[in-house]
Amino acid sequence: MSGKTVTRADLAESIYREVGLSRSDSADLVEAVLQEVGDALARGEQVKISSFGSFGVRQKGQRIGRNPKTGEEVPILPRRVLVFRPSHVLKGRINRPEAPAR
């Protein structure tokens, strides 16, 4: 594992190279897509990206947790959590014996 993180700038640069939009337009496109995904999730909608996966929000109920340092029981309040389910296509690409390194 290389430890590389793909950033917004990396995505914009890739769009600039592959599609031919200007660097500014590429960055704006990345921002617009991420904004729309985030807004949809905040509204509680599911976001599906074909051949990649789906993002959704799940409600978790209140439960009792334990402070690992003291062992004291602590209530964990209900909250919404982001979940991602990869598509079978993405799972297949990740689990290929010689996954291409970029």
N, CA, C and O of each residue as an XYZ file, in Angstrom:
408
protein
N       0.846     -1.172      0.000
C       0.000      0.000      0.000
C       0.892      1.236      0.000
O       1.811      1.338      0.813
N       0.629      2.168     -0.900
C       1.523      3.298     -1.085
C       1.289      4.434     -0.087
O       2.192      5.238      0.143
N       0.100      4.515      0.508
C      -0.157      5.581      1.457
C      -0.558      6.891      0.800
O      -0.708      7.893      1.499
N      -0.735      6.924     -0.504
C      -1.115      8.146     -1.219
C      -2.578      8.458     -0.957
O      -3.414      7.556     -0.918
N      -2.882      9.723     -0.780
C      -4.241     10.196     -0.617
C      -4.628     11.000     -1.849
O      -3.878     11.869     -2.292
N      -5.789     10.709     -2.394
C      -6.289     11.460     -3.540
C      -7.041     12.668     -3.011
O      -7.988     12.534     -2.236
N      -6.610     13.855     -3.438
C      -7.210     15.098     -2.961
C      -8.119     15.707     -4.025
O      -8.181     15.219     -5.153
N      -8.817     16.768     -3.660
C      -9.640     17.506     -4.621
C      -8.778     18.019     -5.764
O      -9.181     17.987     -6.927
N      -7.595     18.489     -5.418
C      -6.678     19.003     -6.442
C      -6.275     17.887     -7.406
O      -6.160     18.122     -8.609
N      -6.060     16.677     -6.890
C      -5.731     15.543     -7.751
C      -6.881     15.224     -8.699
O      -6.659     14.957     -9.880
N      -8.107     15.249     -8.186
C      -9.275     14.992     -9.029
C      -9.406     16.057    -10.113
O      -9.655     15.740    -11.276
N      -9.238     17.310     -9.729
C      -9.335     18.403    -10.695
C      -8.243     18.286    -11.757
O      -8.501     18.521    -12.937
N      -7.048     17.932    -11.355
C      -5.938     17.777    -12.296
C      -6.224     16.632    -13.276
O      -5.918     16.732    -14.464
N      -6.807     15.557    -12.768
C      -7.145     14.431    -13.626
C      -8.210     14.828    -14.647
O      -8.126     14.440    -15.812
N      -9.193     15.584    -14.224
C     -10.223     16.069    -15.157
C      -9.590     16.992    -16.190
O      -9.912     16.918    -17.376
N      -8.701     17.850    -15.746
C      -7.995     18.765    -16.660
C      -7.258     17.972    -17.743
O      -7.335     18.311    -18.924
N      -6.546     16.918    -17.339
C      -5.769     16.113    -18.296
C      -6.654     15.252    -19.200
O      -6.428     15.179    -20.408
N      -7.660     14.604    -18.614
C      -8.472     13.642    -19.367
C      -9.558     14.288    -20.217
O      -9.811     13.843    -21.337
N     -10.202     15.329    -19.700
C     -11.353     15.921    -20.385
C     -10.952     17.154    -21.182
O     -11.523     17.435    -22.235
N      -9.972     17.883    -20.676
C      -9.524     19.064    -21.398
C     -10.164     20.356    -20.928
O      -9.978     21.397    -21.558
N     -10.920     20.314    -19.828
C     -11.432     21.564    -19.260
C     -10.250     22.357    -18.699
O      -9.180     21.803    -18.449
N     -10.458     23.650    -18.508
C      -9.399     24.448    -17.895
C      -9.209     23.982    -16.449
O     -10.084     23.327    -15.883
N      -8.083     24.318    -15.866
C      -7.845     23.919    -14.468
C      -8.904     24.524    -13.552
O      -9.375     23.865    -12.625
N      -9.276     25.766    -13.809
C     -10.292     26.430    -12.992
C     -11.648     25.741    -13.138
O     -12.331     25.501    -12.142
N     -12.042     25.422    -14.374
C     -13.318     24.748    -14.600
C     -13.300     23.340    -14.012
O     -14.314     22.875    -13.491
N     -12.173     22.668    -14.088
C     -12.046     21.333    -13.513
C     -12.228     21.382    -12.001
O     -12.931     20.547    -11.432
N     -11.599     22.355    -11.350
C     -11.745     22.507     -9.896
C     -13.187     22.840     -9.534
O     -13.715     22.329     -8.546
N     -13.830     23.698    -10.332
C     -15.235     24.053    -10.087
C     -16.139     22.832    -10.234
O     -17.082     22.656     -9.463
N     -15.848     21.990    -11.225
C     -16.638     20.779    -11.440
C     -16.516     19.833    -10.254
O     -17.519     19.297     -9.783
N     -15.308     19.627     -9.772
C     -15.095     18.760     -8.608
C     -15.860     19.310     -7.406
O     -16.530     18.558     -6.699
N     -15.763     20.609     -7.176
C     -16.474     21.240     -6.056
C     -17.979     21.064     -6.187
O     -18.660     20.754     -5.209
N     -18.505     21.264     -7.411
C     -19.948     21.152     -7.625
C     -20.440     19.731     -7.364
O     -21.486     19.538     -6.744
N     -19.690     18.739     -7.836
C     -20.088     17.342     -7.625
C     -20.057     16.995     -6.136
O     -21.001     16.402     -5.615
N     -18.983     17.361     -5.461
C     -18.879     17.053     -4.031
C     -19.941     17.791     -3.219
O     -20.475     17.243     -2.254
N     -20.248     19.022     -3.600
C     -21.287     19.793     -2.923
C     -22.643     19.107     -3.082
O     -23.396     18.976     -2.117
N     -22.947     18.672     -4.297
C     -24.227     18.001     -4.552
C     -24.334     16.694     -3.780
O     -25.385     16.392     -3.215
N     -23.255     15.916     -3.753
C     -23.258     14.659     -2.989
C     -23.484     14.960     -1.507
O     -24.307     14.311     -0.861
N     -22.768     15.926     -0.975
C     -22.913     16.272      0.436
C     -24.303     16.793      0.769
O     -24.868     16.443      1.806
N     -24.860     17.633     -0.109
C     -26.205     18.165      0.121
C     -27.249     17.048      0.106
O     -28.151     17.027      0.943
N     -27.126     16.124     -0.844
C     -28.075     15.007     -0.930
C     -28.008     14.146      0.330
O     -29.043     13.740      0.859
N     -26.808     13.869      0.808
C     -26.658     13.065      2.023
C     -27.219     13.801      3.236
O     -27.835     13.184      4.105
N     -27.010     15.110      3.301
C     -27.537     15.896      4.417
C     -29.067     15.873      4.429
O     -29.685     15.963      5.489
N     -29.677     15.750      3.239
C     -31.140     15.654      3.145
C     -31.635     14.243      3.450
O     -32.841     14.001      3.478
N     -30.711     13.316      3.678
C     -31.084     11.943      3.982
C     -31.279     11.079      2.752
O     -31.793      9.966      2.859
N     -30.882     11.567      1.587
C     -31.019     10.809      0.353
C     -29.830      9.867      0.182
O     -28.778     10.041      0.796
N     -30.029      8.872     -0.664
C     -28.948      7.947     -0.981
C     -28.305      8.410     -2.285
O     -29.001      8.865     -3.192
N     -26.979      8.296     -2.385
C     -26.245      8.679     -3.589
C     -25.628      7.418     -4.180
O     -24.810      6.755     -3.543
N     -26.034      7.092     -5.418
C     -25.501      5.911     -6.095
C     -24.664      6.353     -7.280
O     -25.112      7.140     -8.114
N     -23.450      5.841     -7.345
C     -22.553      6.118     -8.468
C     -22.280      4.771     -9.132
O     -21.636      3.892     -8.558
N     -22.786      4.634    -10.350
C     -22.693      3.373    -11.076
C     -21.248      2.889    -11.160
O     -20.339      3.678    -11.420
N     -21.043      1.616    -10.943
C     -19.740      0.938    -10.981
C     -18.777      1.419     -9.897
O     -17.592      1.087     -9.932
N     -19.269      2.189     -8.943
C     -18.427      2.651     -7.842
C     -19.028      2.220     -6.516
O     -18.399      1.476     -5.765
N     -20.245      2.679     -6.218
C     -20.885      2.300     -4.967
C     -21.961      3.279     -4.590
O     -22.309      4.168     -5.367
N     -22.490      3.118     -3.390
C     -23.537      4.010     -2.924
C     -23.211      4.522     -1.526
O     -22.660      3.810     -0.687
N     -23.570      5.772     -1.314
C     -23.410      6.431     -0.028
C     -24.796      6.619      0.567
O     -25.753      6.889     -0.159
N     -24.907      6.479      1.861
C     -26.180      6.700      2.524
C     -25.961      7.137      3.954
O     -24.840      7.126      4.464
N     -27.052      7.521      4.591
C     -27.014      7.942      5.984
C     -27.877      6.967      6.770
O     -28.999      6.656      6.370
N     -27.355      6.495      7.871
C     -28.066      5.543      8.712
C     -28.220      6.136     10.097
O     -27.307      6.793     10.596
N     -29.349      5.914     10.715
C     -29.600      6.397     12.073
C     -29.160      5.319     13.059
O     -29.582      4.167     12.956
N     -28.320      5.692     14.003
C     -27.905      4.761     15.053
C     -28.599      5.171     16.343
O     -28.671      6.355     16.674
N     -29.095      4.206     17.051
C     -29.800      4.468     18.299
C     -28.845      4.687     19.464
O     -27.636      4.483     19.354
N     -29.420      5.105     20.574
C     -28.617      5.296     21.779
C     -28.177      3.936     22.305
O     -28.911      2.952     22.224
N     -26.977      3.906     22.840
C     -26.473      2.667     23.429
C     -25.521      3.013     24.560
O     -25.137      4.168     24.744
N     -25.159      2.011     25.294
C     -24.212      2.191     26.398
C     -22.832      1.755     25.913
O     -22.655      0.642     25.416
N     -21.867      2.645     26.066
C     -20.489      2.340     25.734
C     -19.660      2.282     26.997
O     -20.182      2.450     28.099
N     -18.385      2.047     26.843
C     -17.506      1.958     28.007
C     -16.248      2.776     27.747
O     -15.628      2.650     26.691
N     -15.873      3.611     28.704
C     -14.636      4.370     28.618
C     -13.488      3.368     28.750
O     -13.360      2.716     29.786
N     -12.649      3.235     27.713
C     -11.597      2.207     27.772
C     -10.554      2.465     28.855
O      -9.898      1.535     29.325
N     -10.406      3.718     29.246
C      -9.389      4.051     30.246
C      -9.861      3.710     31.661
O      -9.110      3.154     32.462
N     -11.132      4.056     31.957
C     -11.629      3.874     33.321
C     -12.571      2.686     33.470
O     -12.802      2.210     34.581
N     -13.118      2.203     32.345
C     -14.081      1.117     32.412
C     -15.483      1.603     32.752
O     -16.409      0.798     32.846
N     -15.648      2.904     32.936
C     -16.934      3.483     33.311
C     -17.912      3.406     32.128
O     -17.540      3.672     30.986
N     -19.169      3.036     32.422
C     -20.194      2.998     31.384
C     -20.628      4.422     31.055
O     -20.824      5.253     31.943
N     -20.774      4.684     29.750
C     -21.130      6.020     29.287
C     -22.209      5.883     28.213
O     -22.084      5.047     27.318
N     -23.278      6.704     28.294
C     -24.281      6.622     27.235
C     -23.752      7.264     25.945
O     -23.166      8.347     25.975
N     -23.966      6.581     24.816
C     -23.617      7.127     23.506
C     -24.933      7.564     22.873
O     -25.834      6.752     22.665
N     -25.032      8.847     22.572
C     -26.284      9.423     22.093
C     -26.613      8.962     20.680
O     -25.717      8.589     19.922
N     -27.900      8.986     20.321
C     -28.275      8.626     18.952
C     -27.630      9.592     17.962
O     -27.439     10.770     18.264
N     -27.298      9.082     16.780
C     -26.661      9.943     15.784
C     -26.845      9.348     14.403
O     -27.218      8.186     14.244
N     -26.575     10.171     13.418
C     -26.608      9.728     12.027
C     -25.175      9.469     11.591
O     -24.270     10.238     11.915
N     -24.974      8.384     10.854
C     -23.638      8.038     10.391
C     -23.662      7.827      8.886
O     -24.662      7.380      8.324
N     -22.564      8.151      8.248
C     -22.404      7.962      6.819
C     -21.951      6.537      6.553
O     -21.043      6.036      7.216
N     -22.582      5.883      5.584
C     -22.188      4.525      5.218
C     -21.883      4.493      3.722
O     -22.495      5.214      2.935
N     -20.937      3.654      3.348
C     -20.581      3.464      1.947
C     -20.610      1.988      1.638
O     -20.039      1.179      2.369
N     -21.278      1.637      0.552
C     -21.304      0.250      0.096
C     -20.696      0.215     -1.296
O     -21.276      0.750     -2.241
N     -19.547     -0.403     -1.429
C     -18.914     -0.465     -2.749
C     -19.706     -1.372     -3.693
O     -20.348     -2.329     -3.259
N     -19.651     -1.059     -4.978
C     -20.308     -1.907     -5.977
C     -19.479     -3.173     -6.182
O     -18.317     -3.245     -5.784
N     -20.097     -4.157     -6.804
C     -19.366     -5.396     -7.107
C     -18.232     -5.113     -8.090
O     -17.187     -5.761     -8.039
N     -18.438     -4.154     -8.978
C     -17.390     -3.793     -9.939
C     -16.169     -3.249     -9.199
O     -15.041     -3.650     -9.487
N     -16.385     -2.344     -8.253
C     -15.279     -1.771     -7.480
C     -14.598     -2.839     -6.626
O     -13.371     -2.892     -6.543
N     -15.404     -3.684     -5.997
C     -14.819     -4.774     -5.197
C     -13.928     -5.654     -6.059
O     -12.848     -6.066     -5.636
N     -14.391     -5.937     -7.272
C     -13.594     -6.756     -8.180
C     -12.289     -6.090     -8.559
O     -11.251     -6.749     -8.620
N     -12.327     -4.777     -8.818
C     -11.096     -4.055     -9.170
C     -10.112     -4.037     -8.014
O      -8.905     -4.169     -8.221
N     -10.614     -3.875     -6.809
C      -9.745     -3.803     -5.626
C      -9.115     -5.156     -5.332
O      -7.962     -5.228     -4.905
N      -9.860     -6.221     -5.557
C      -9.389     -7.559     -5.209
C      -8.696     -8.292     -6.345
O      -8.375     -9.473     -6.208
N      -8.457     -7.617     -7.466
C      -7.696     -8.225     -8.559
C      -6.281     -8.509     -8.084
O      -5.714     -7.714     -7.334
N      -5.703     -9.622     -8.503
C      -4.344     -9.957     -8.039
C      -3.320     -8.858     -8.338
O      -2.468     -8.569     -7.498
N      -3.391     -8.253     -9.503
C      -2.417     -7.211     -9.824
C      -3.148     -5.889    -10.009
O      -3.186     -5.346    -11.113
N      -3.731     -5.367     -8.926
C      -4.438     -4.085     -8.989
C      -3.459     -3.017     -9.452
O      -2.364     -2.896     -8.904
N      -3.850     -2.242    -10.461
C      -2.918     -1.243    -11.014
C      -2.621     -0.135    -10.001
O      -3.532      0.450     -9.415
N      -1.358      0.134     -9.814
C      -0.931      1.231     -8.938
C      -0.819      2.486     -9.772
O      -0.294      2.448    -10.885
N      -1.303      3.593     -9.253
C      -1.241      4.857     -9.997
C      -0.403      5.845     -9.269
O      -0.229      6.971     -9.736
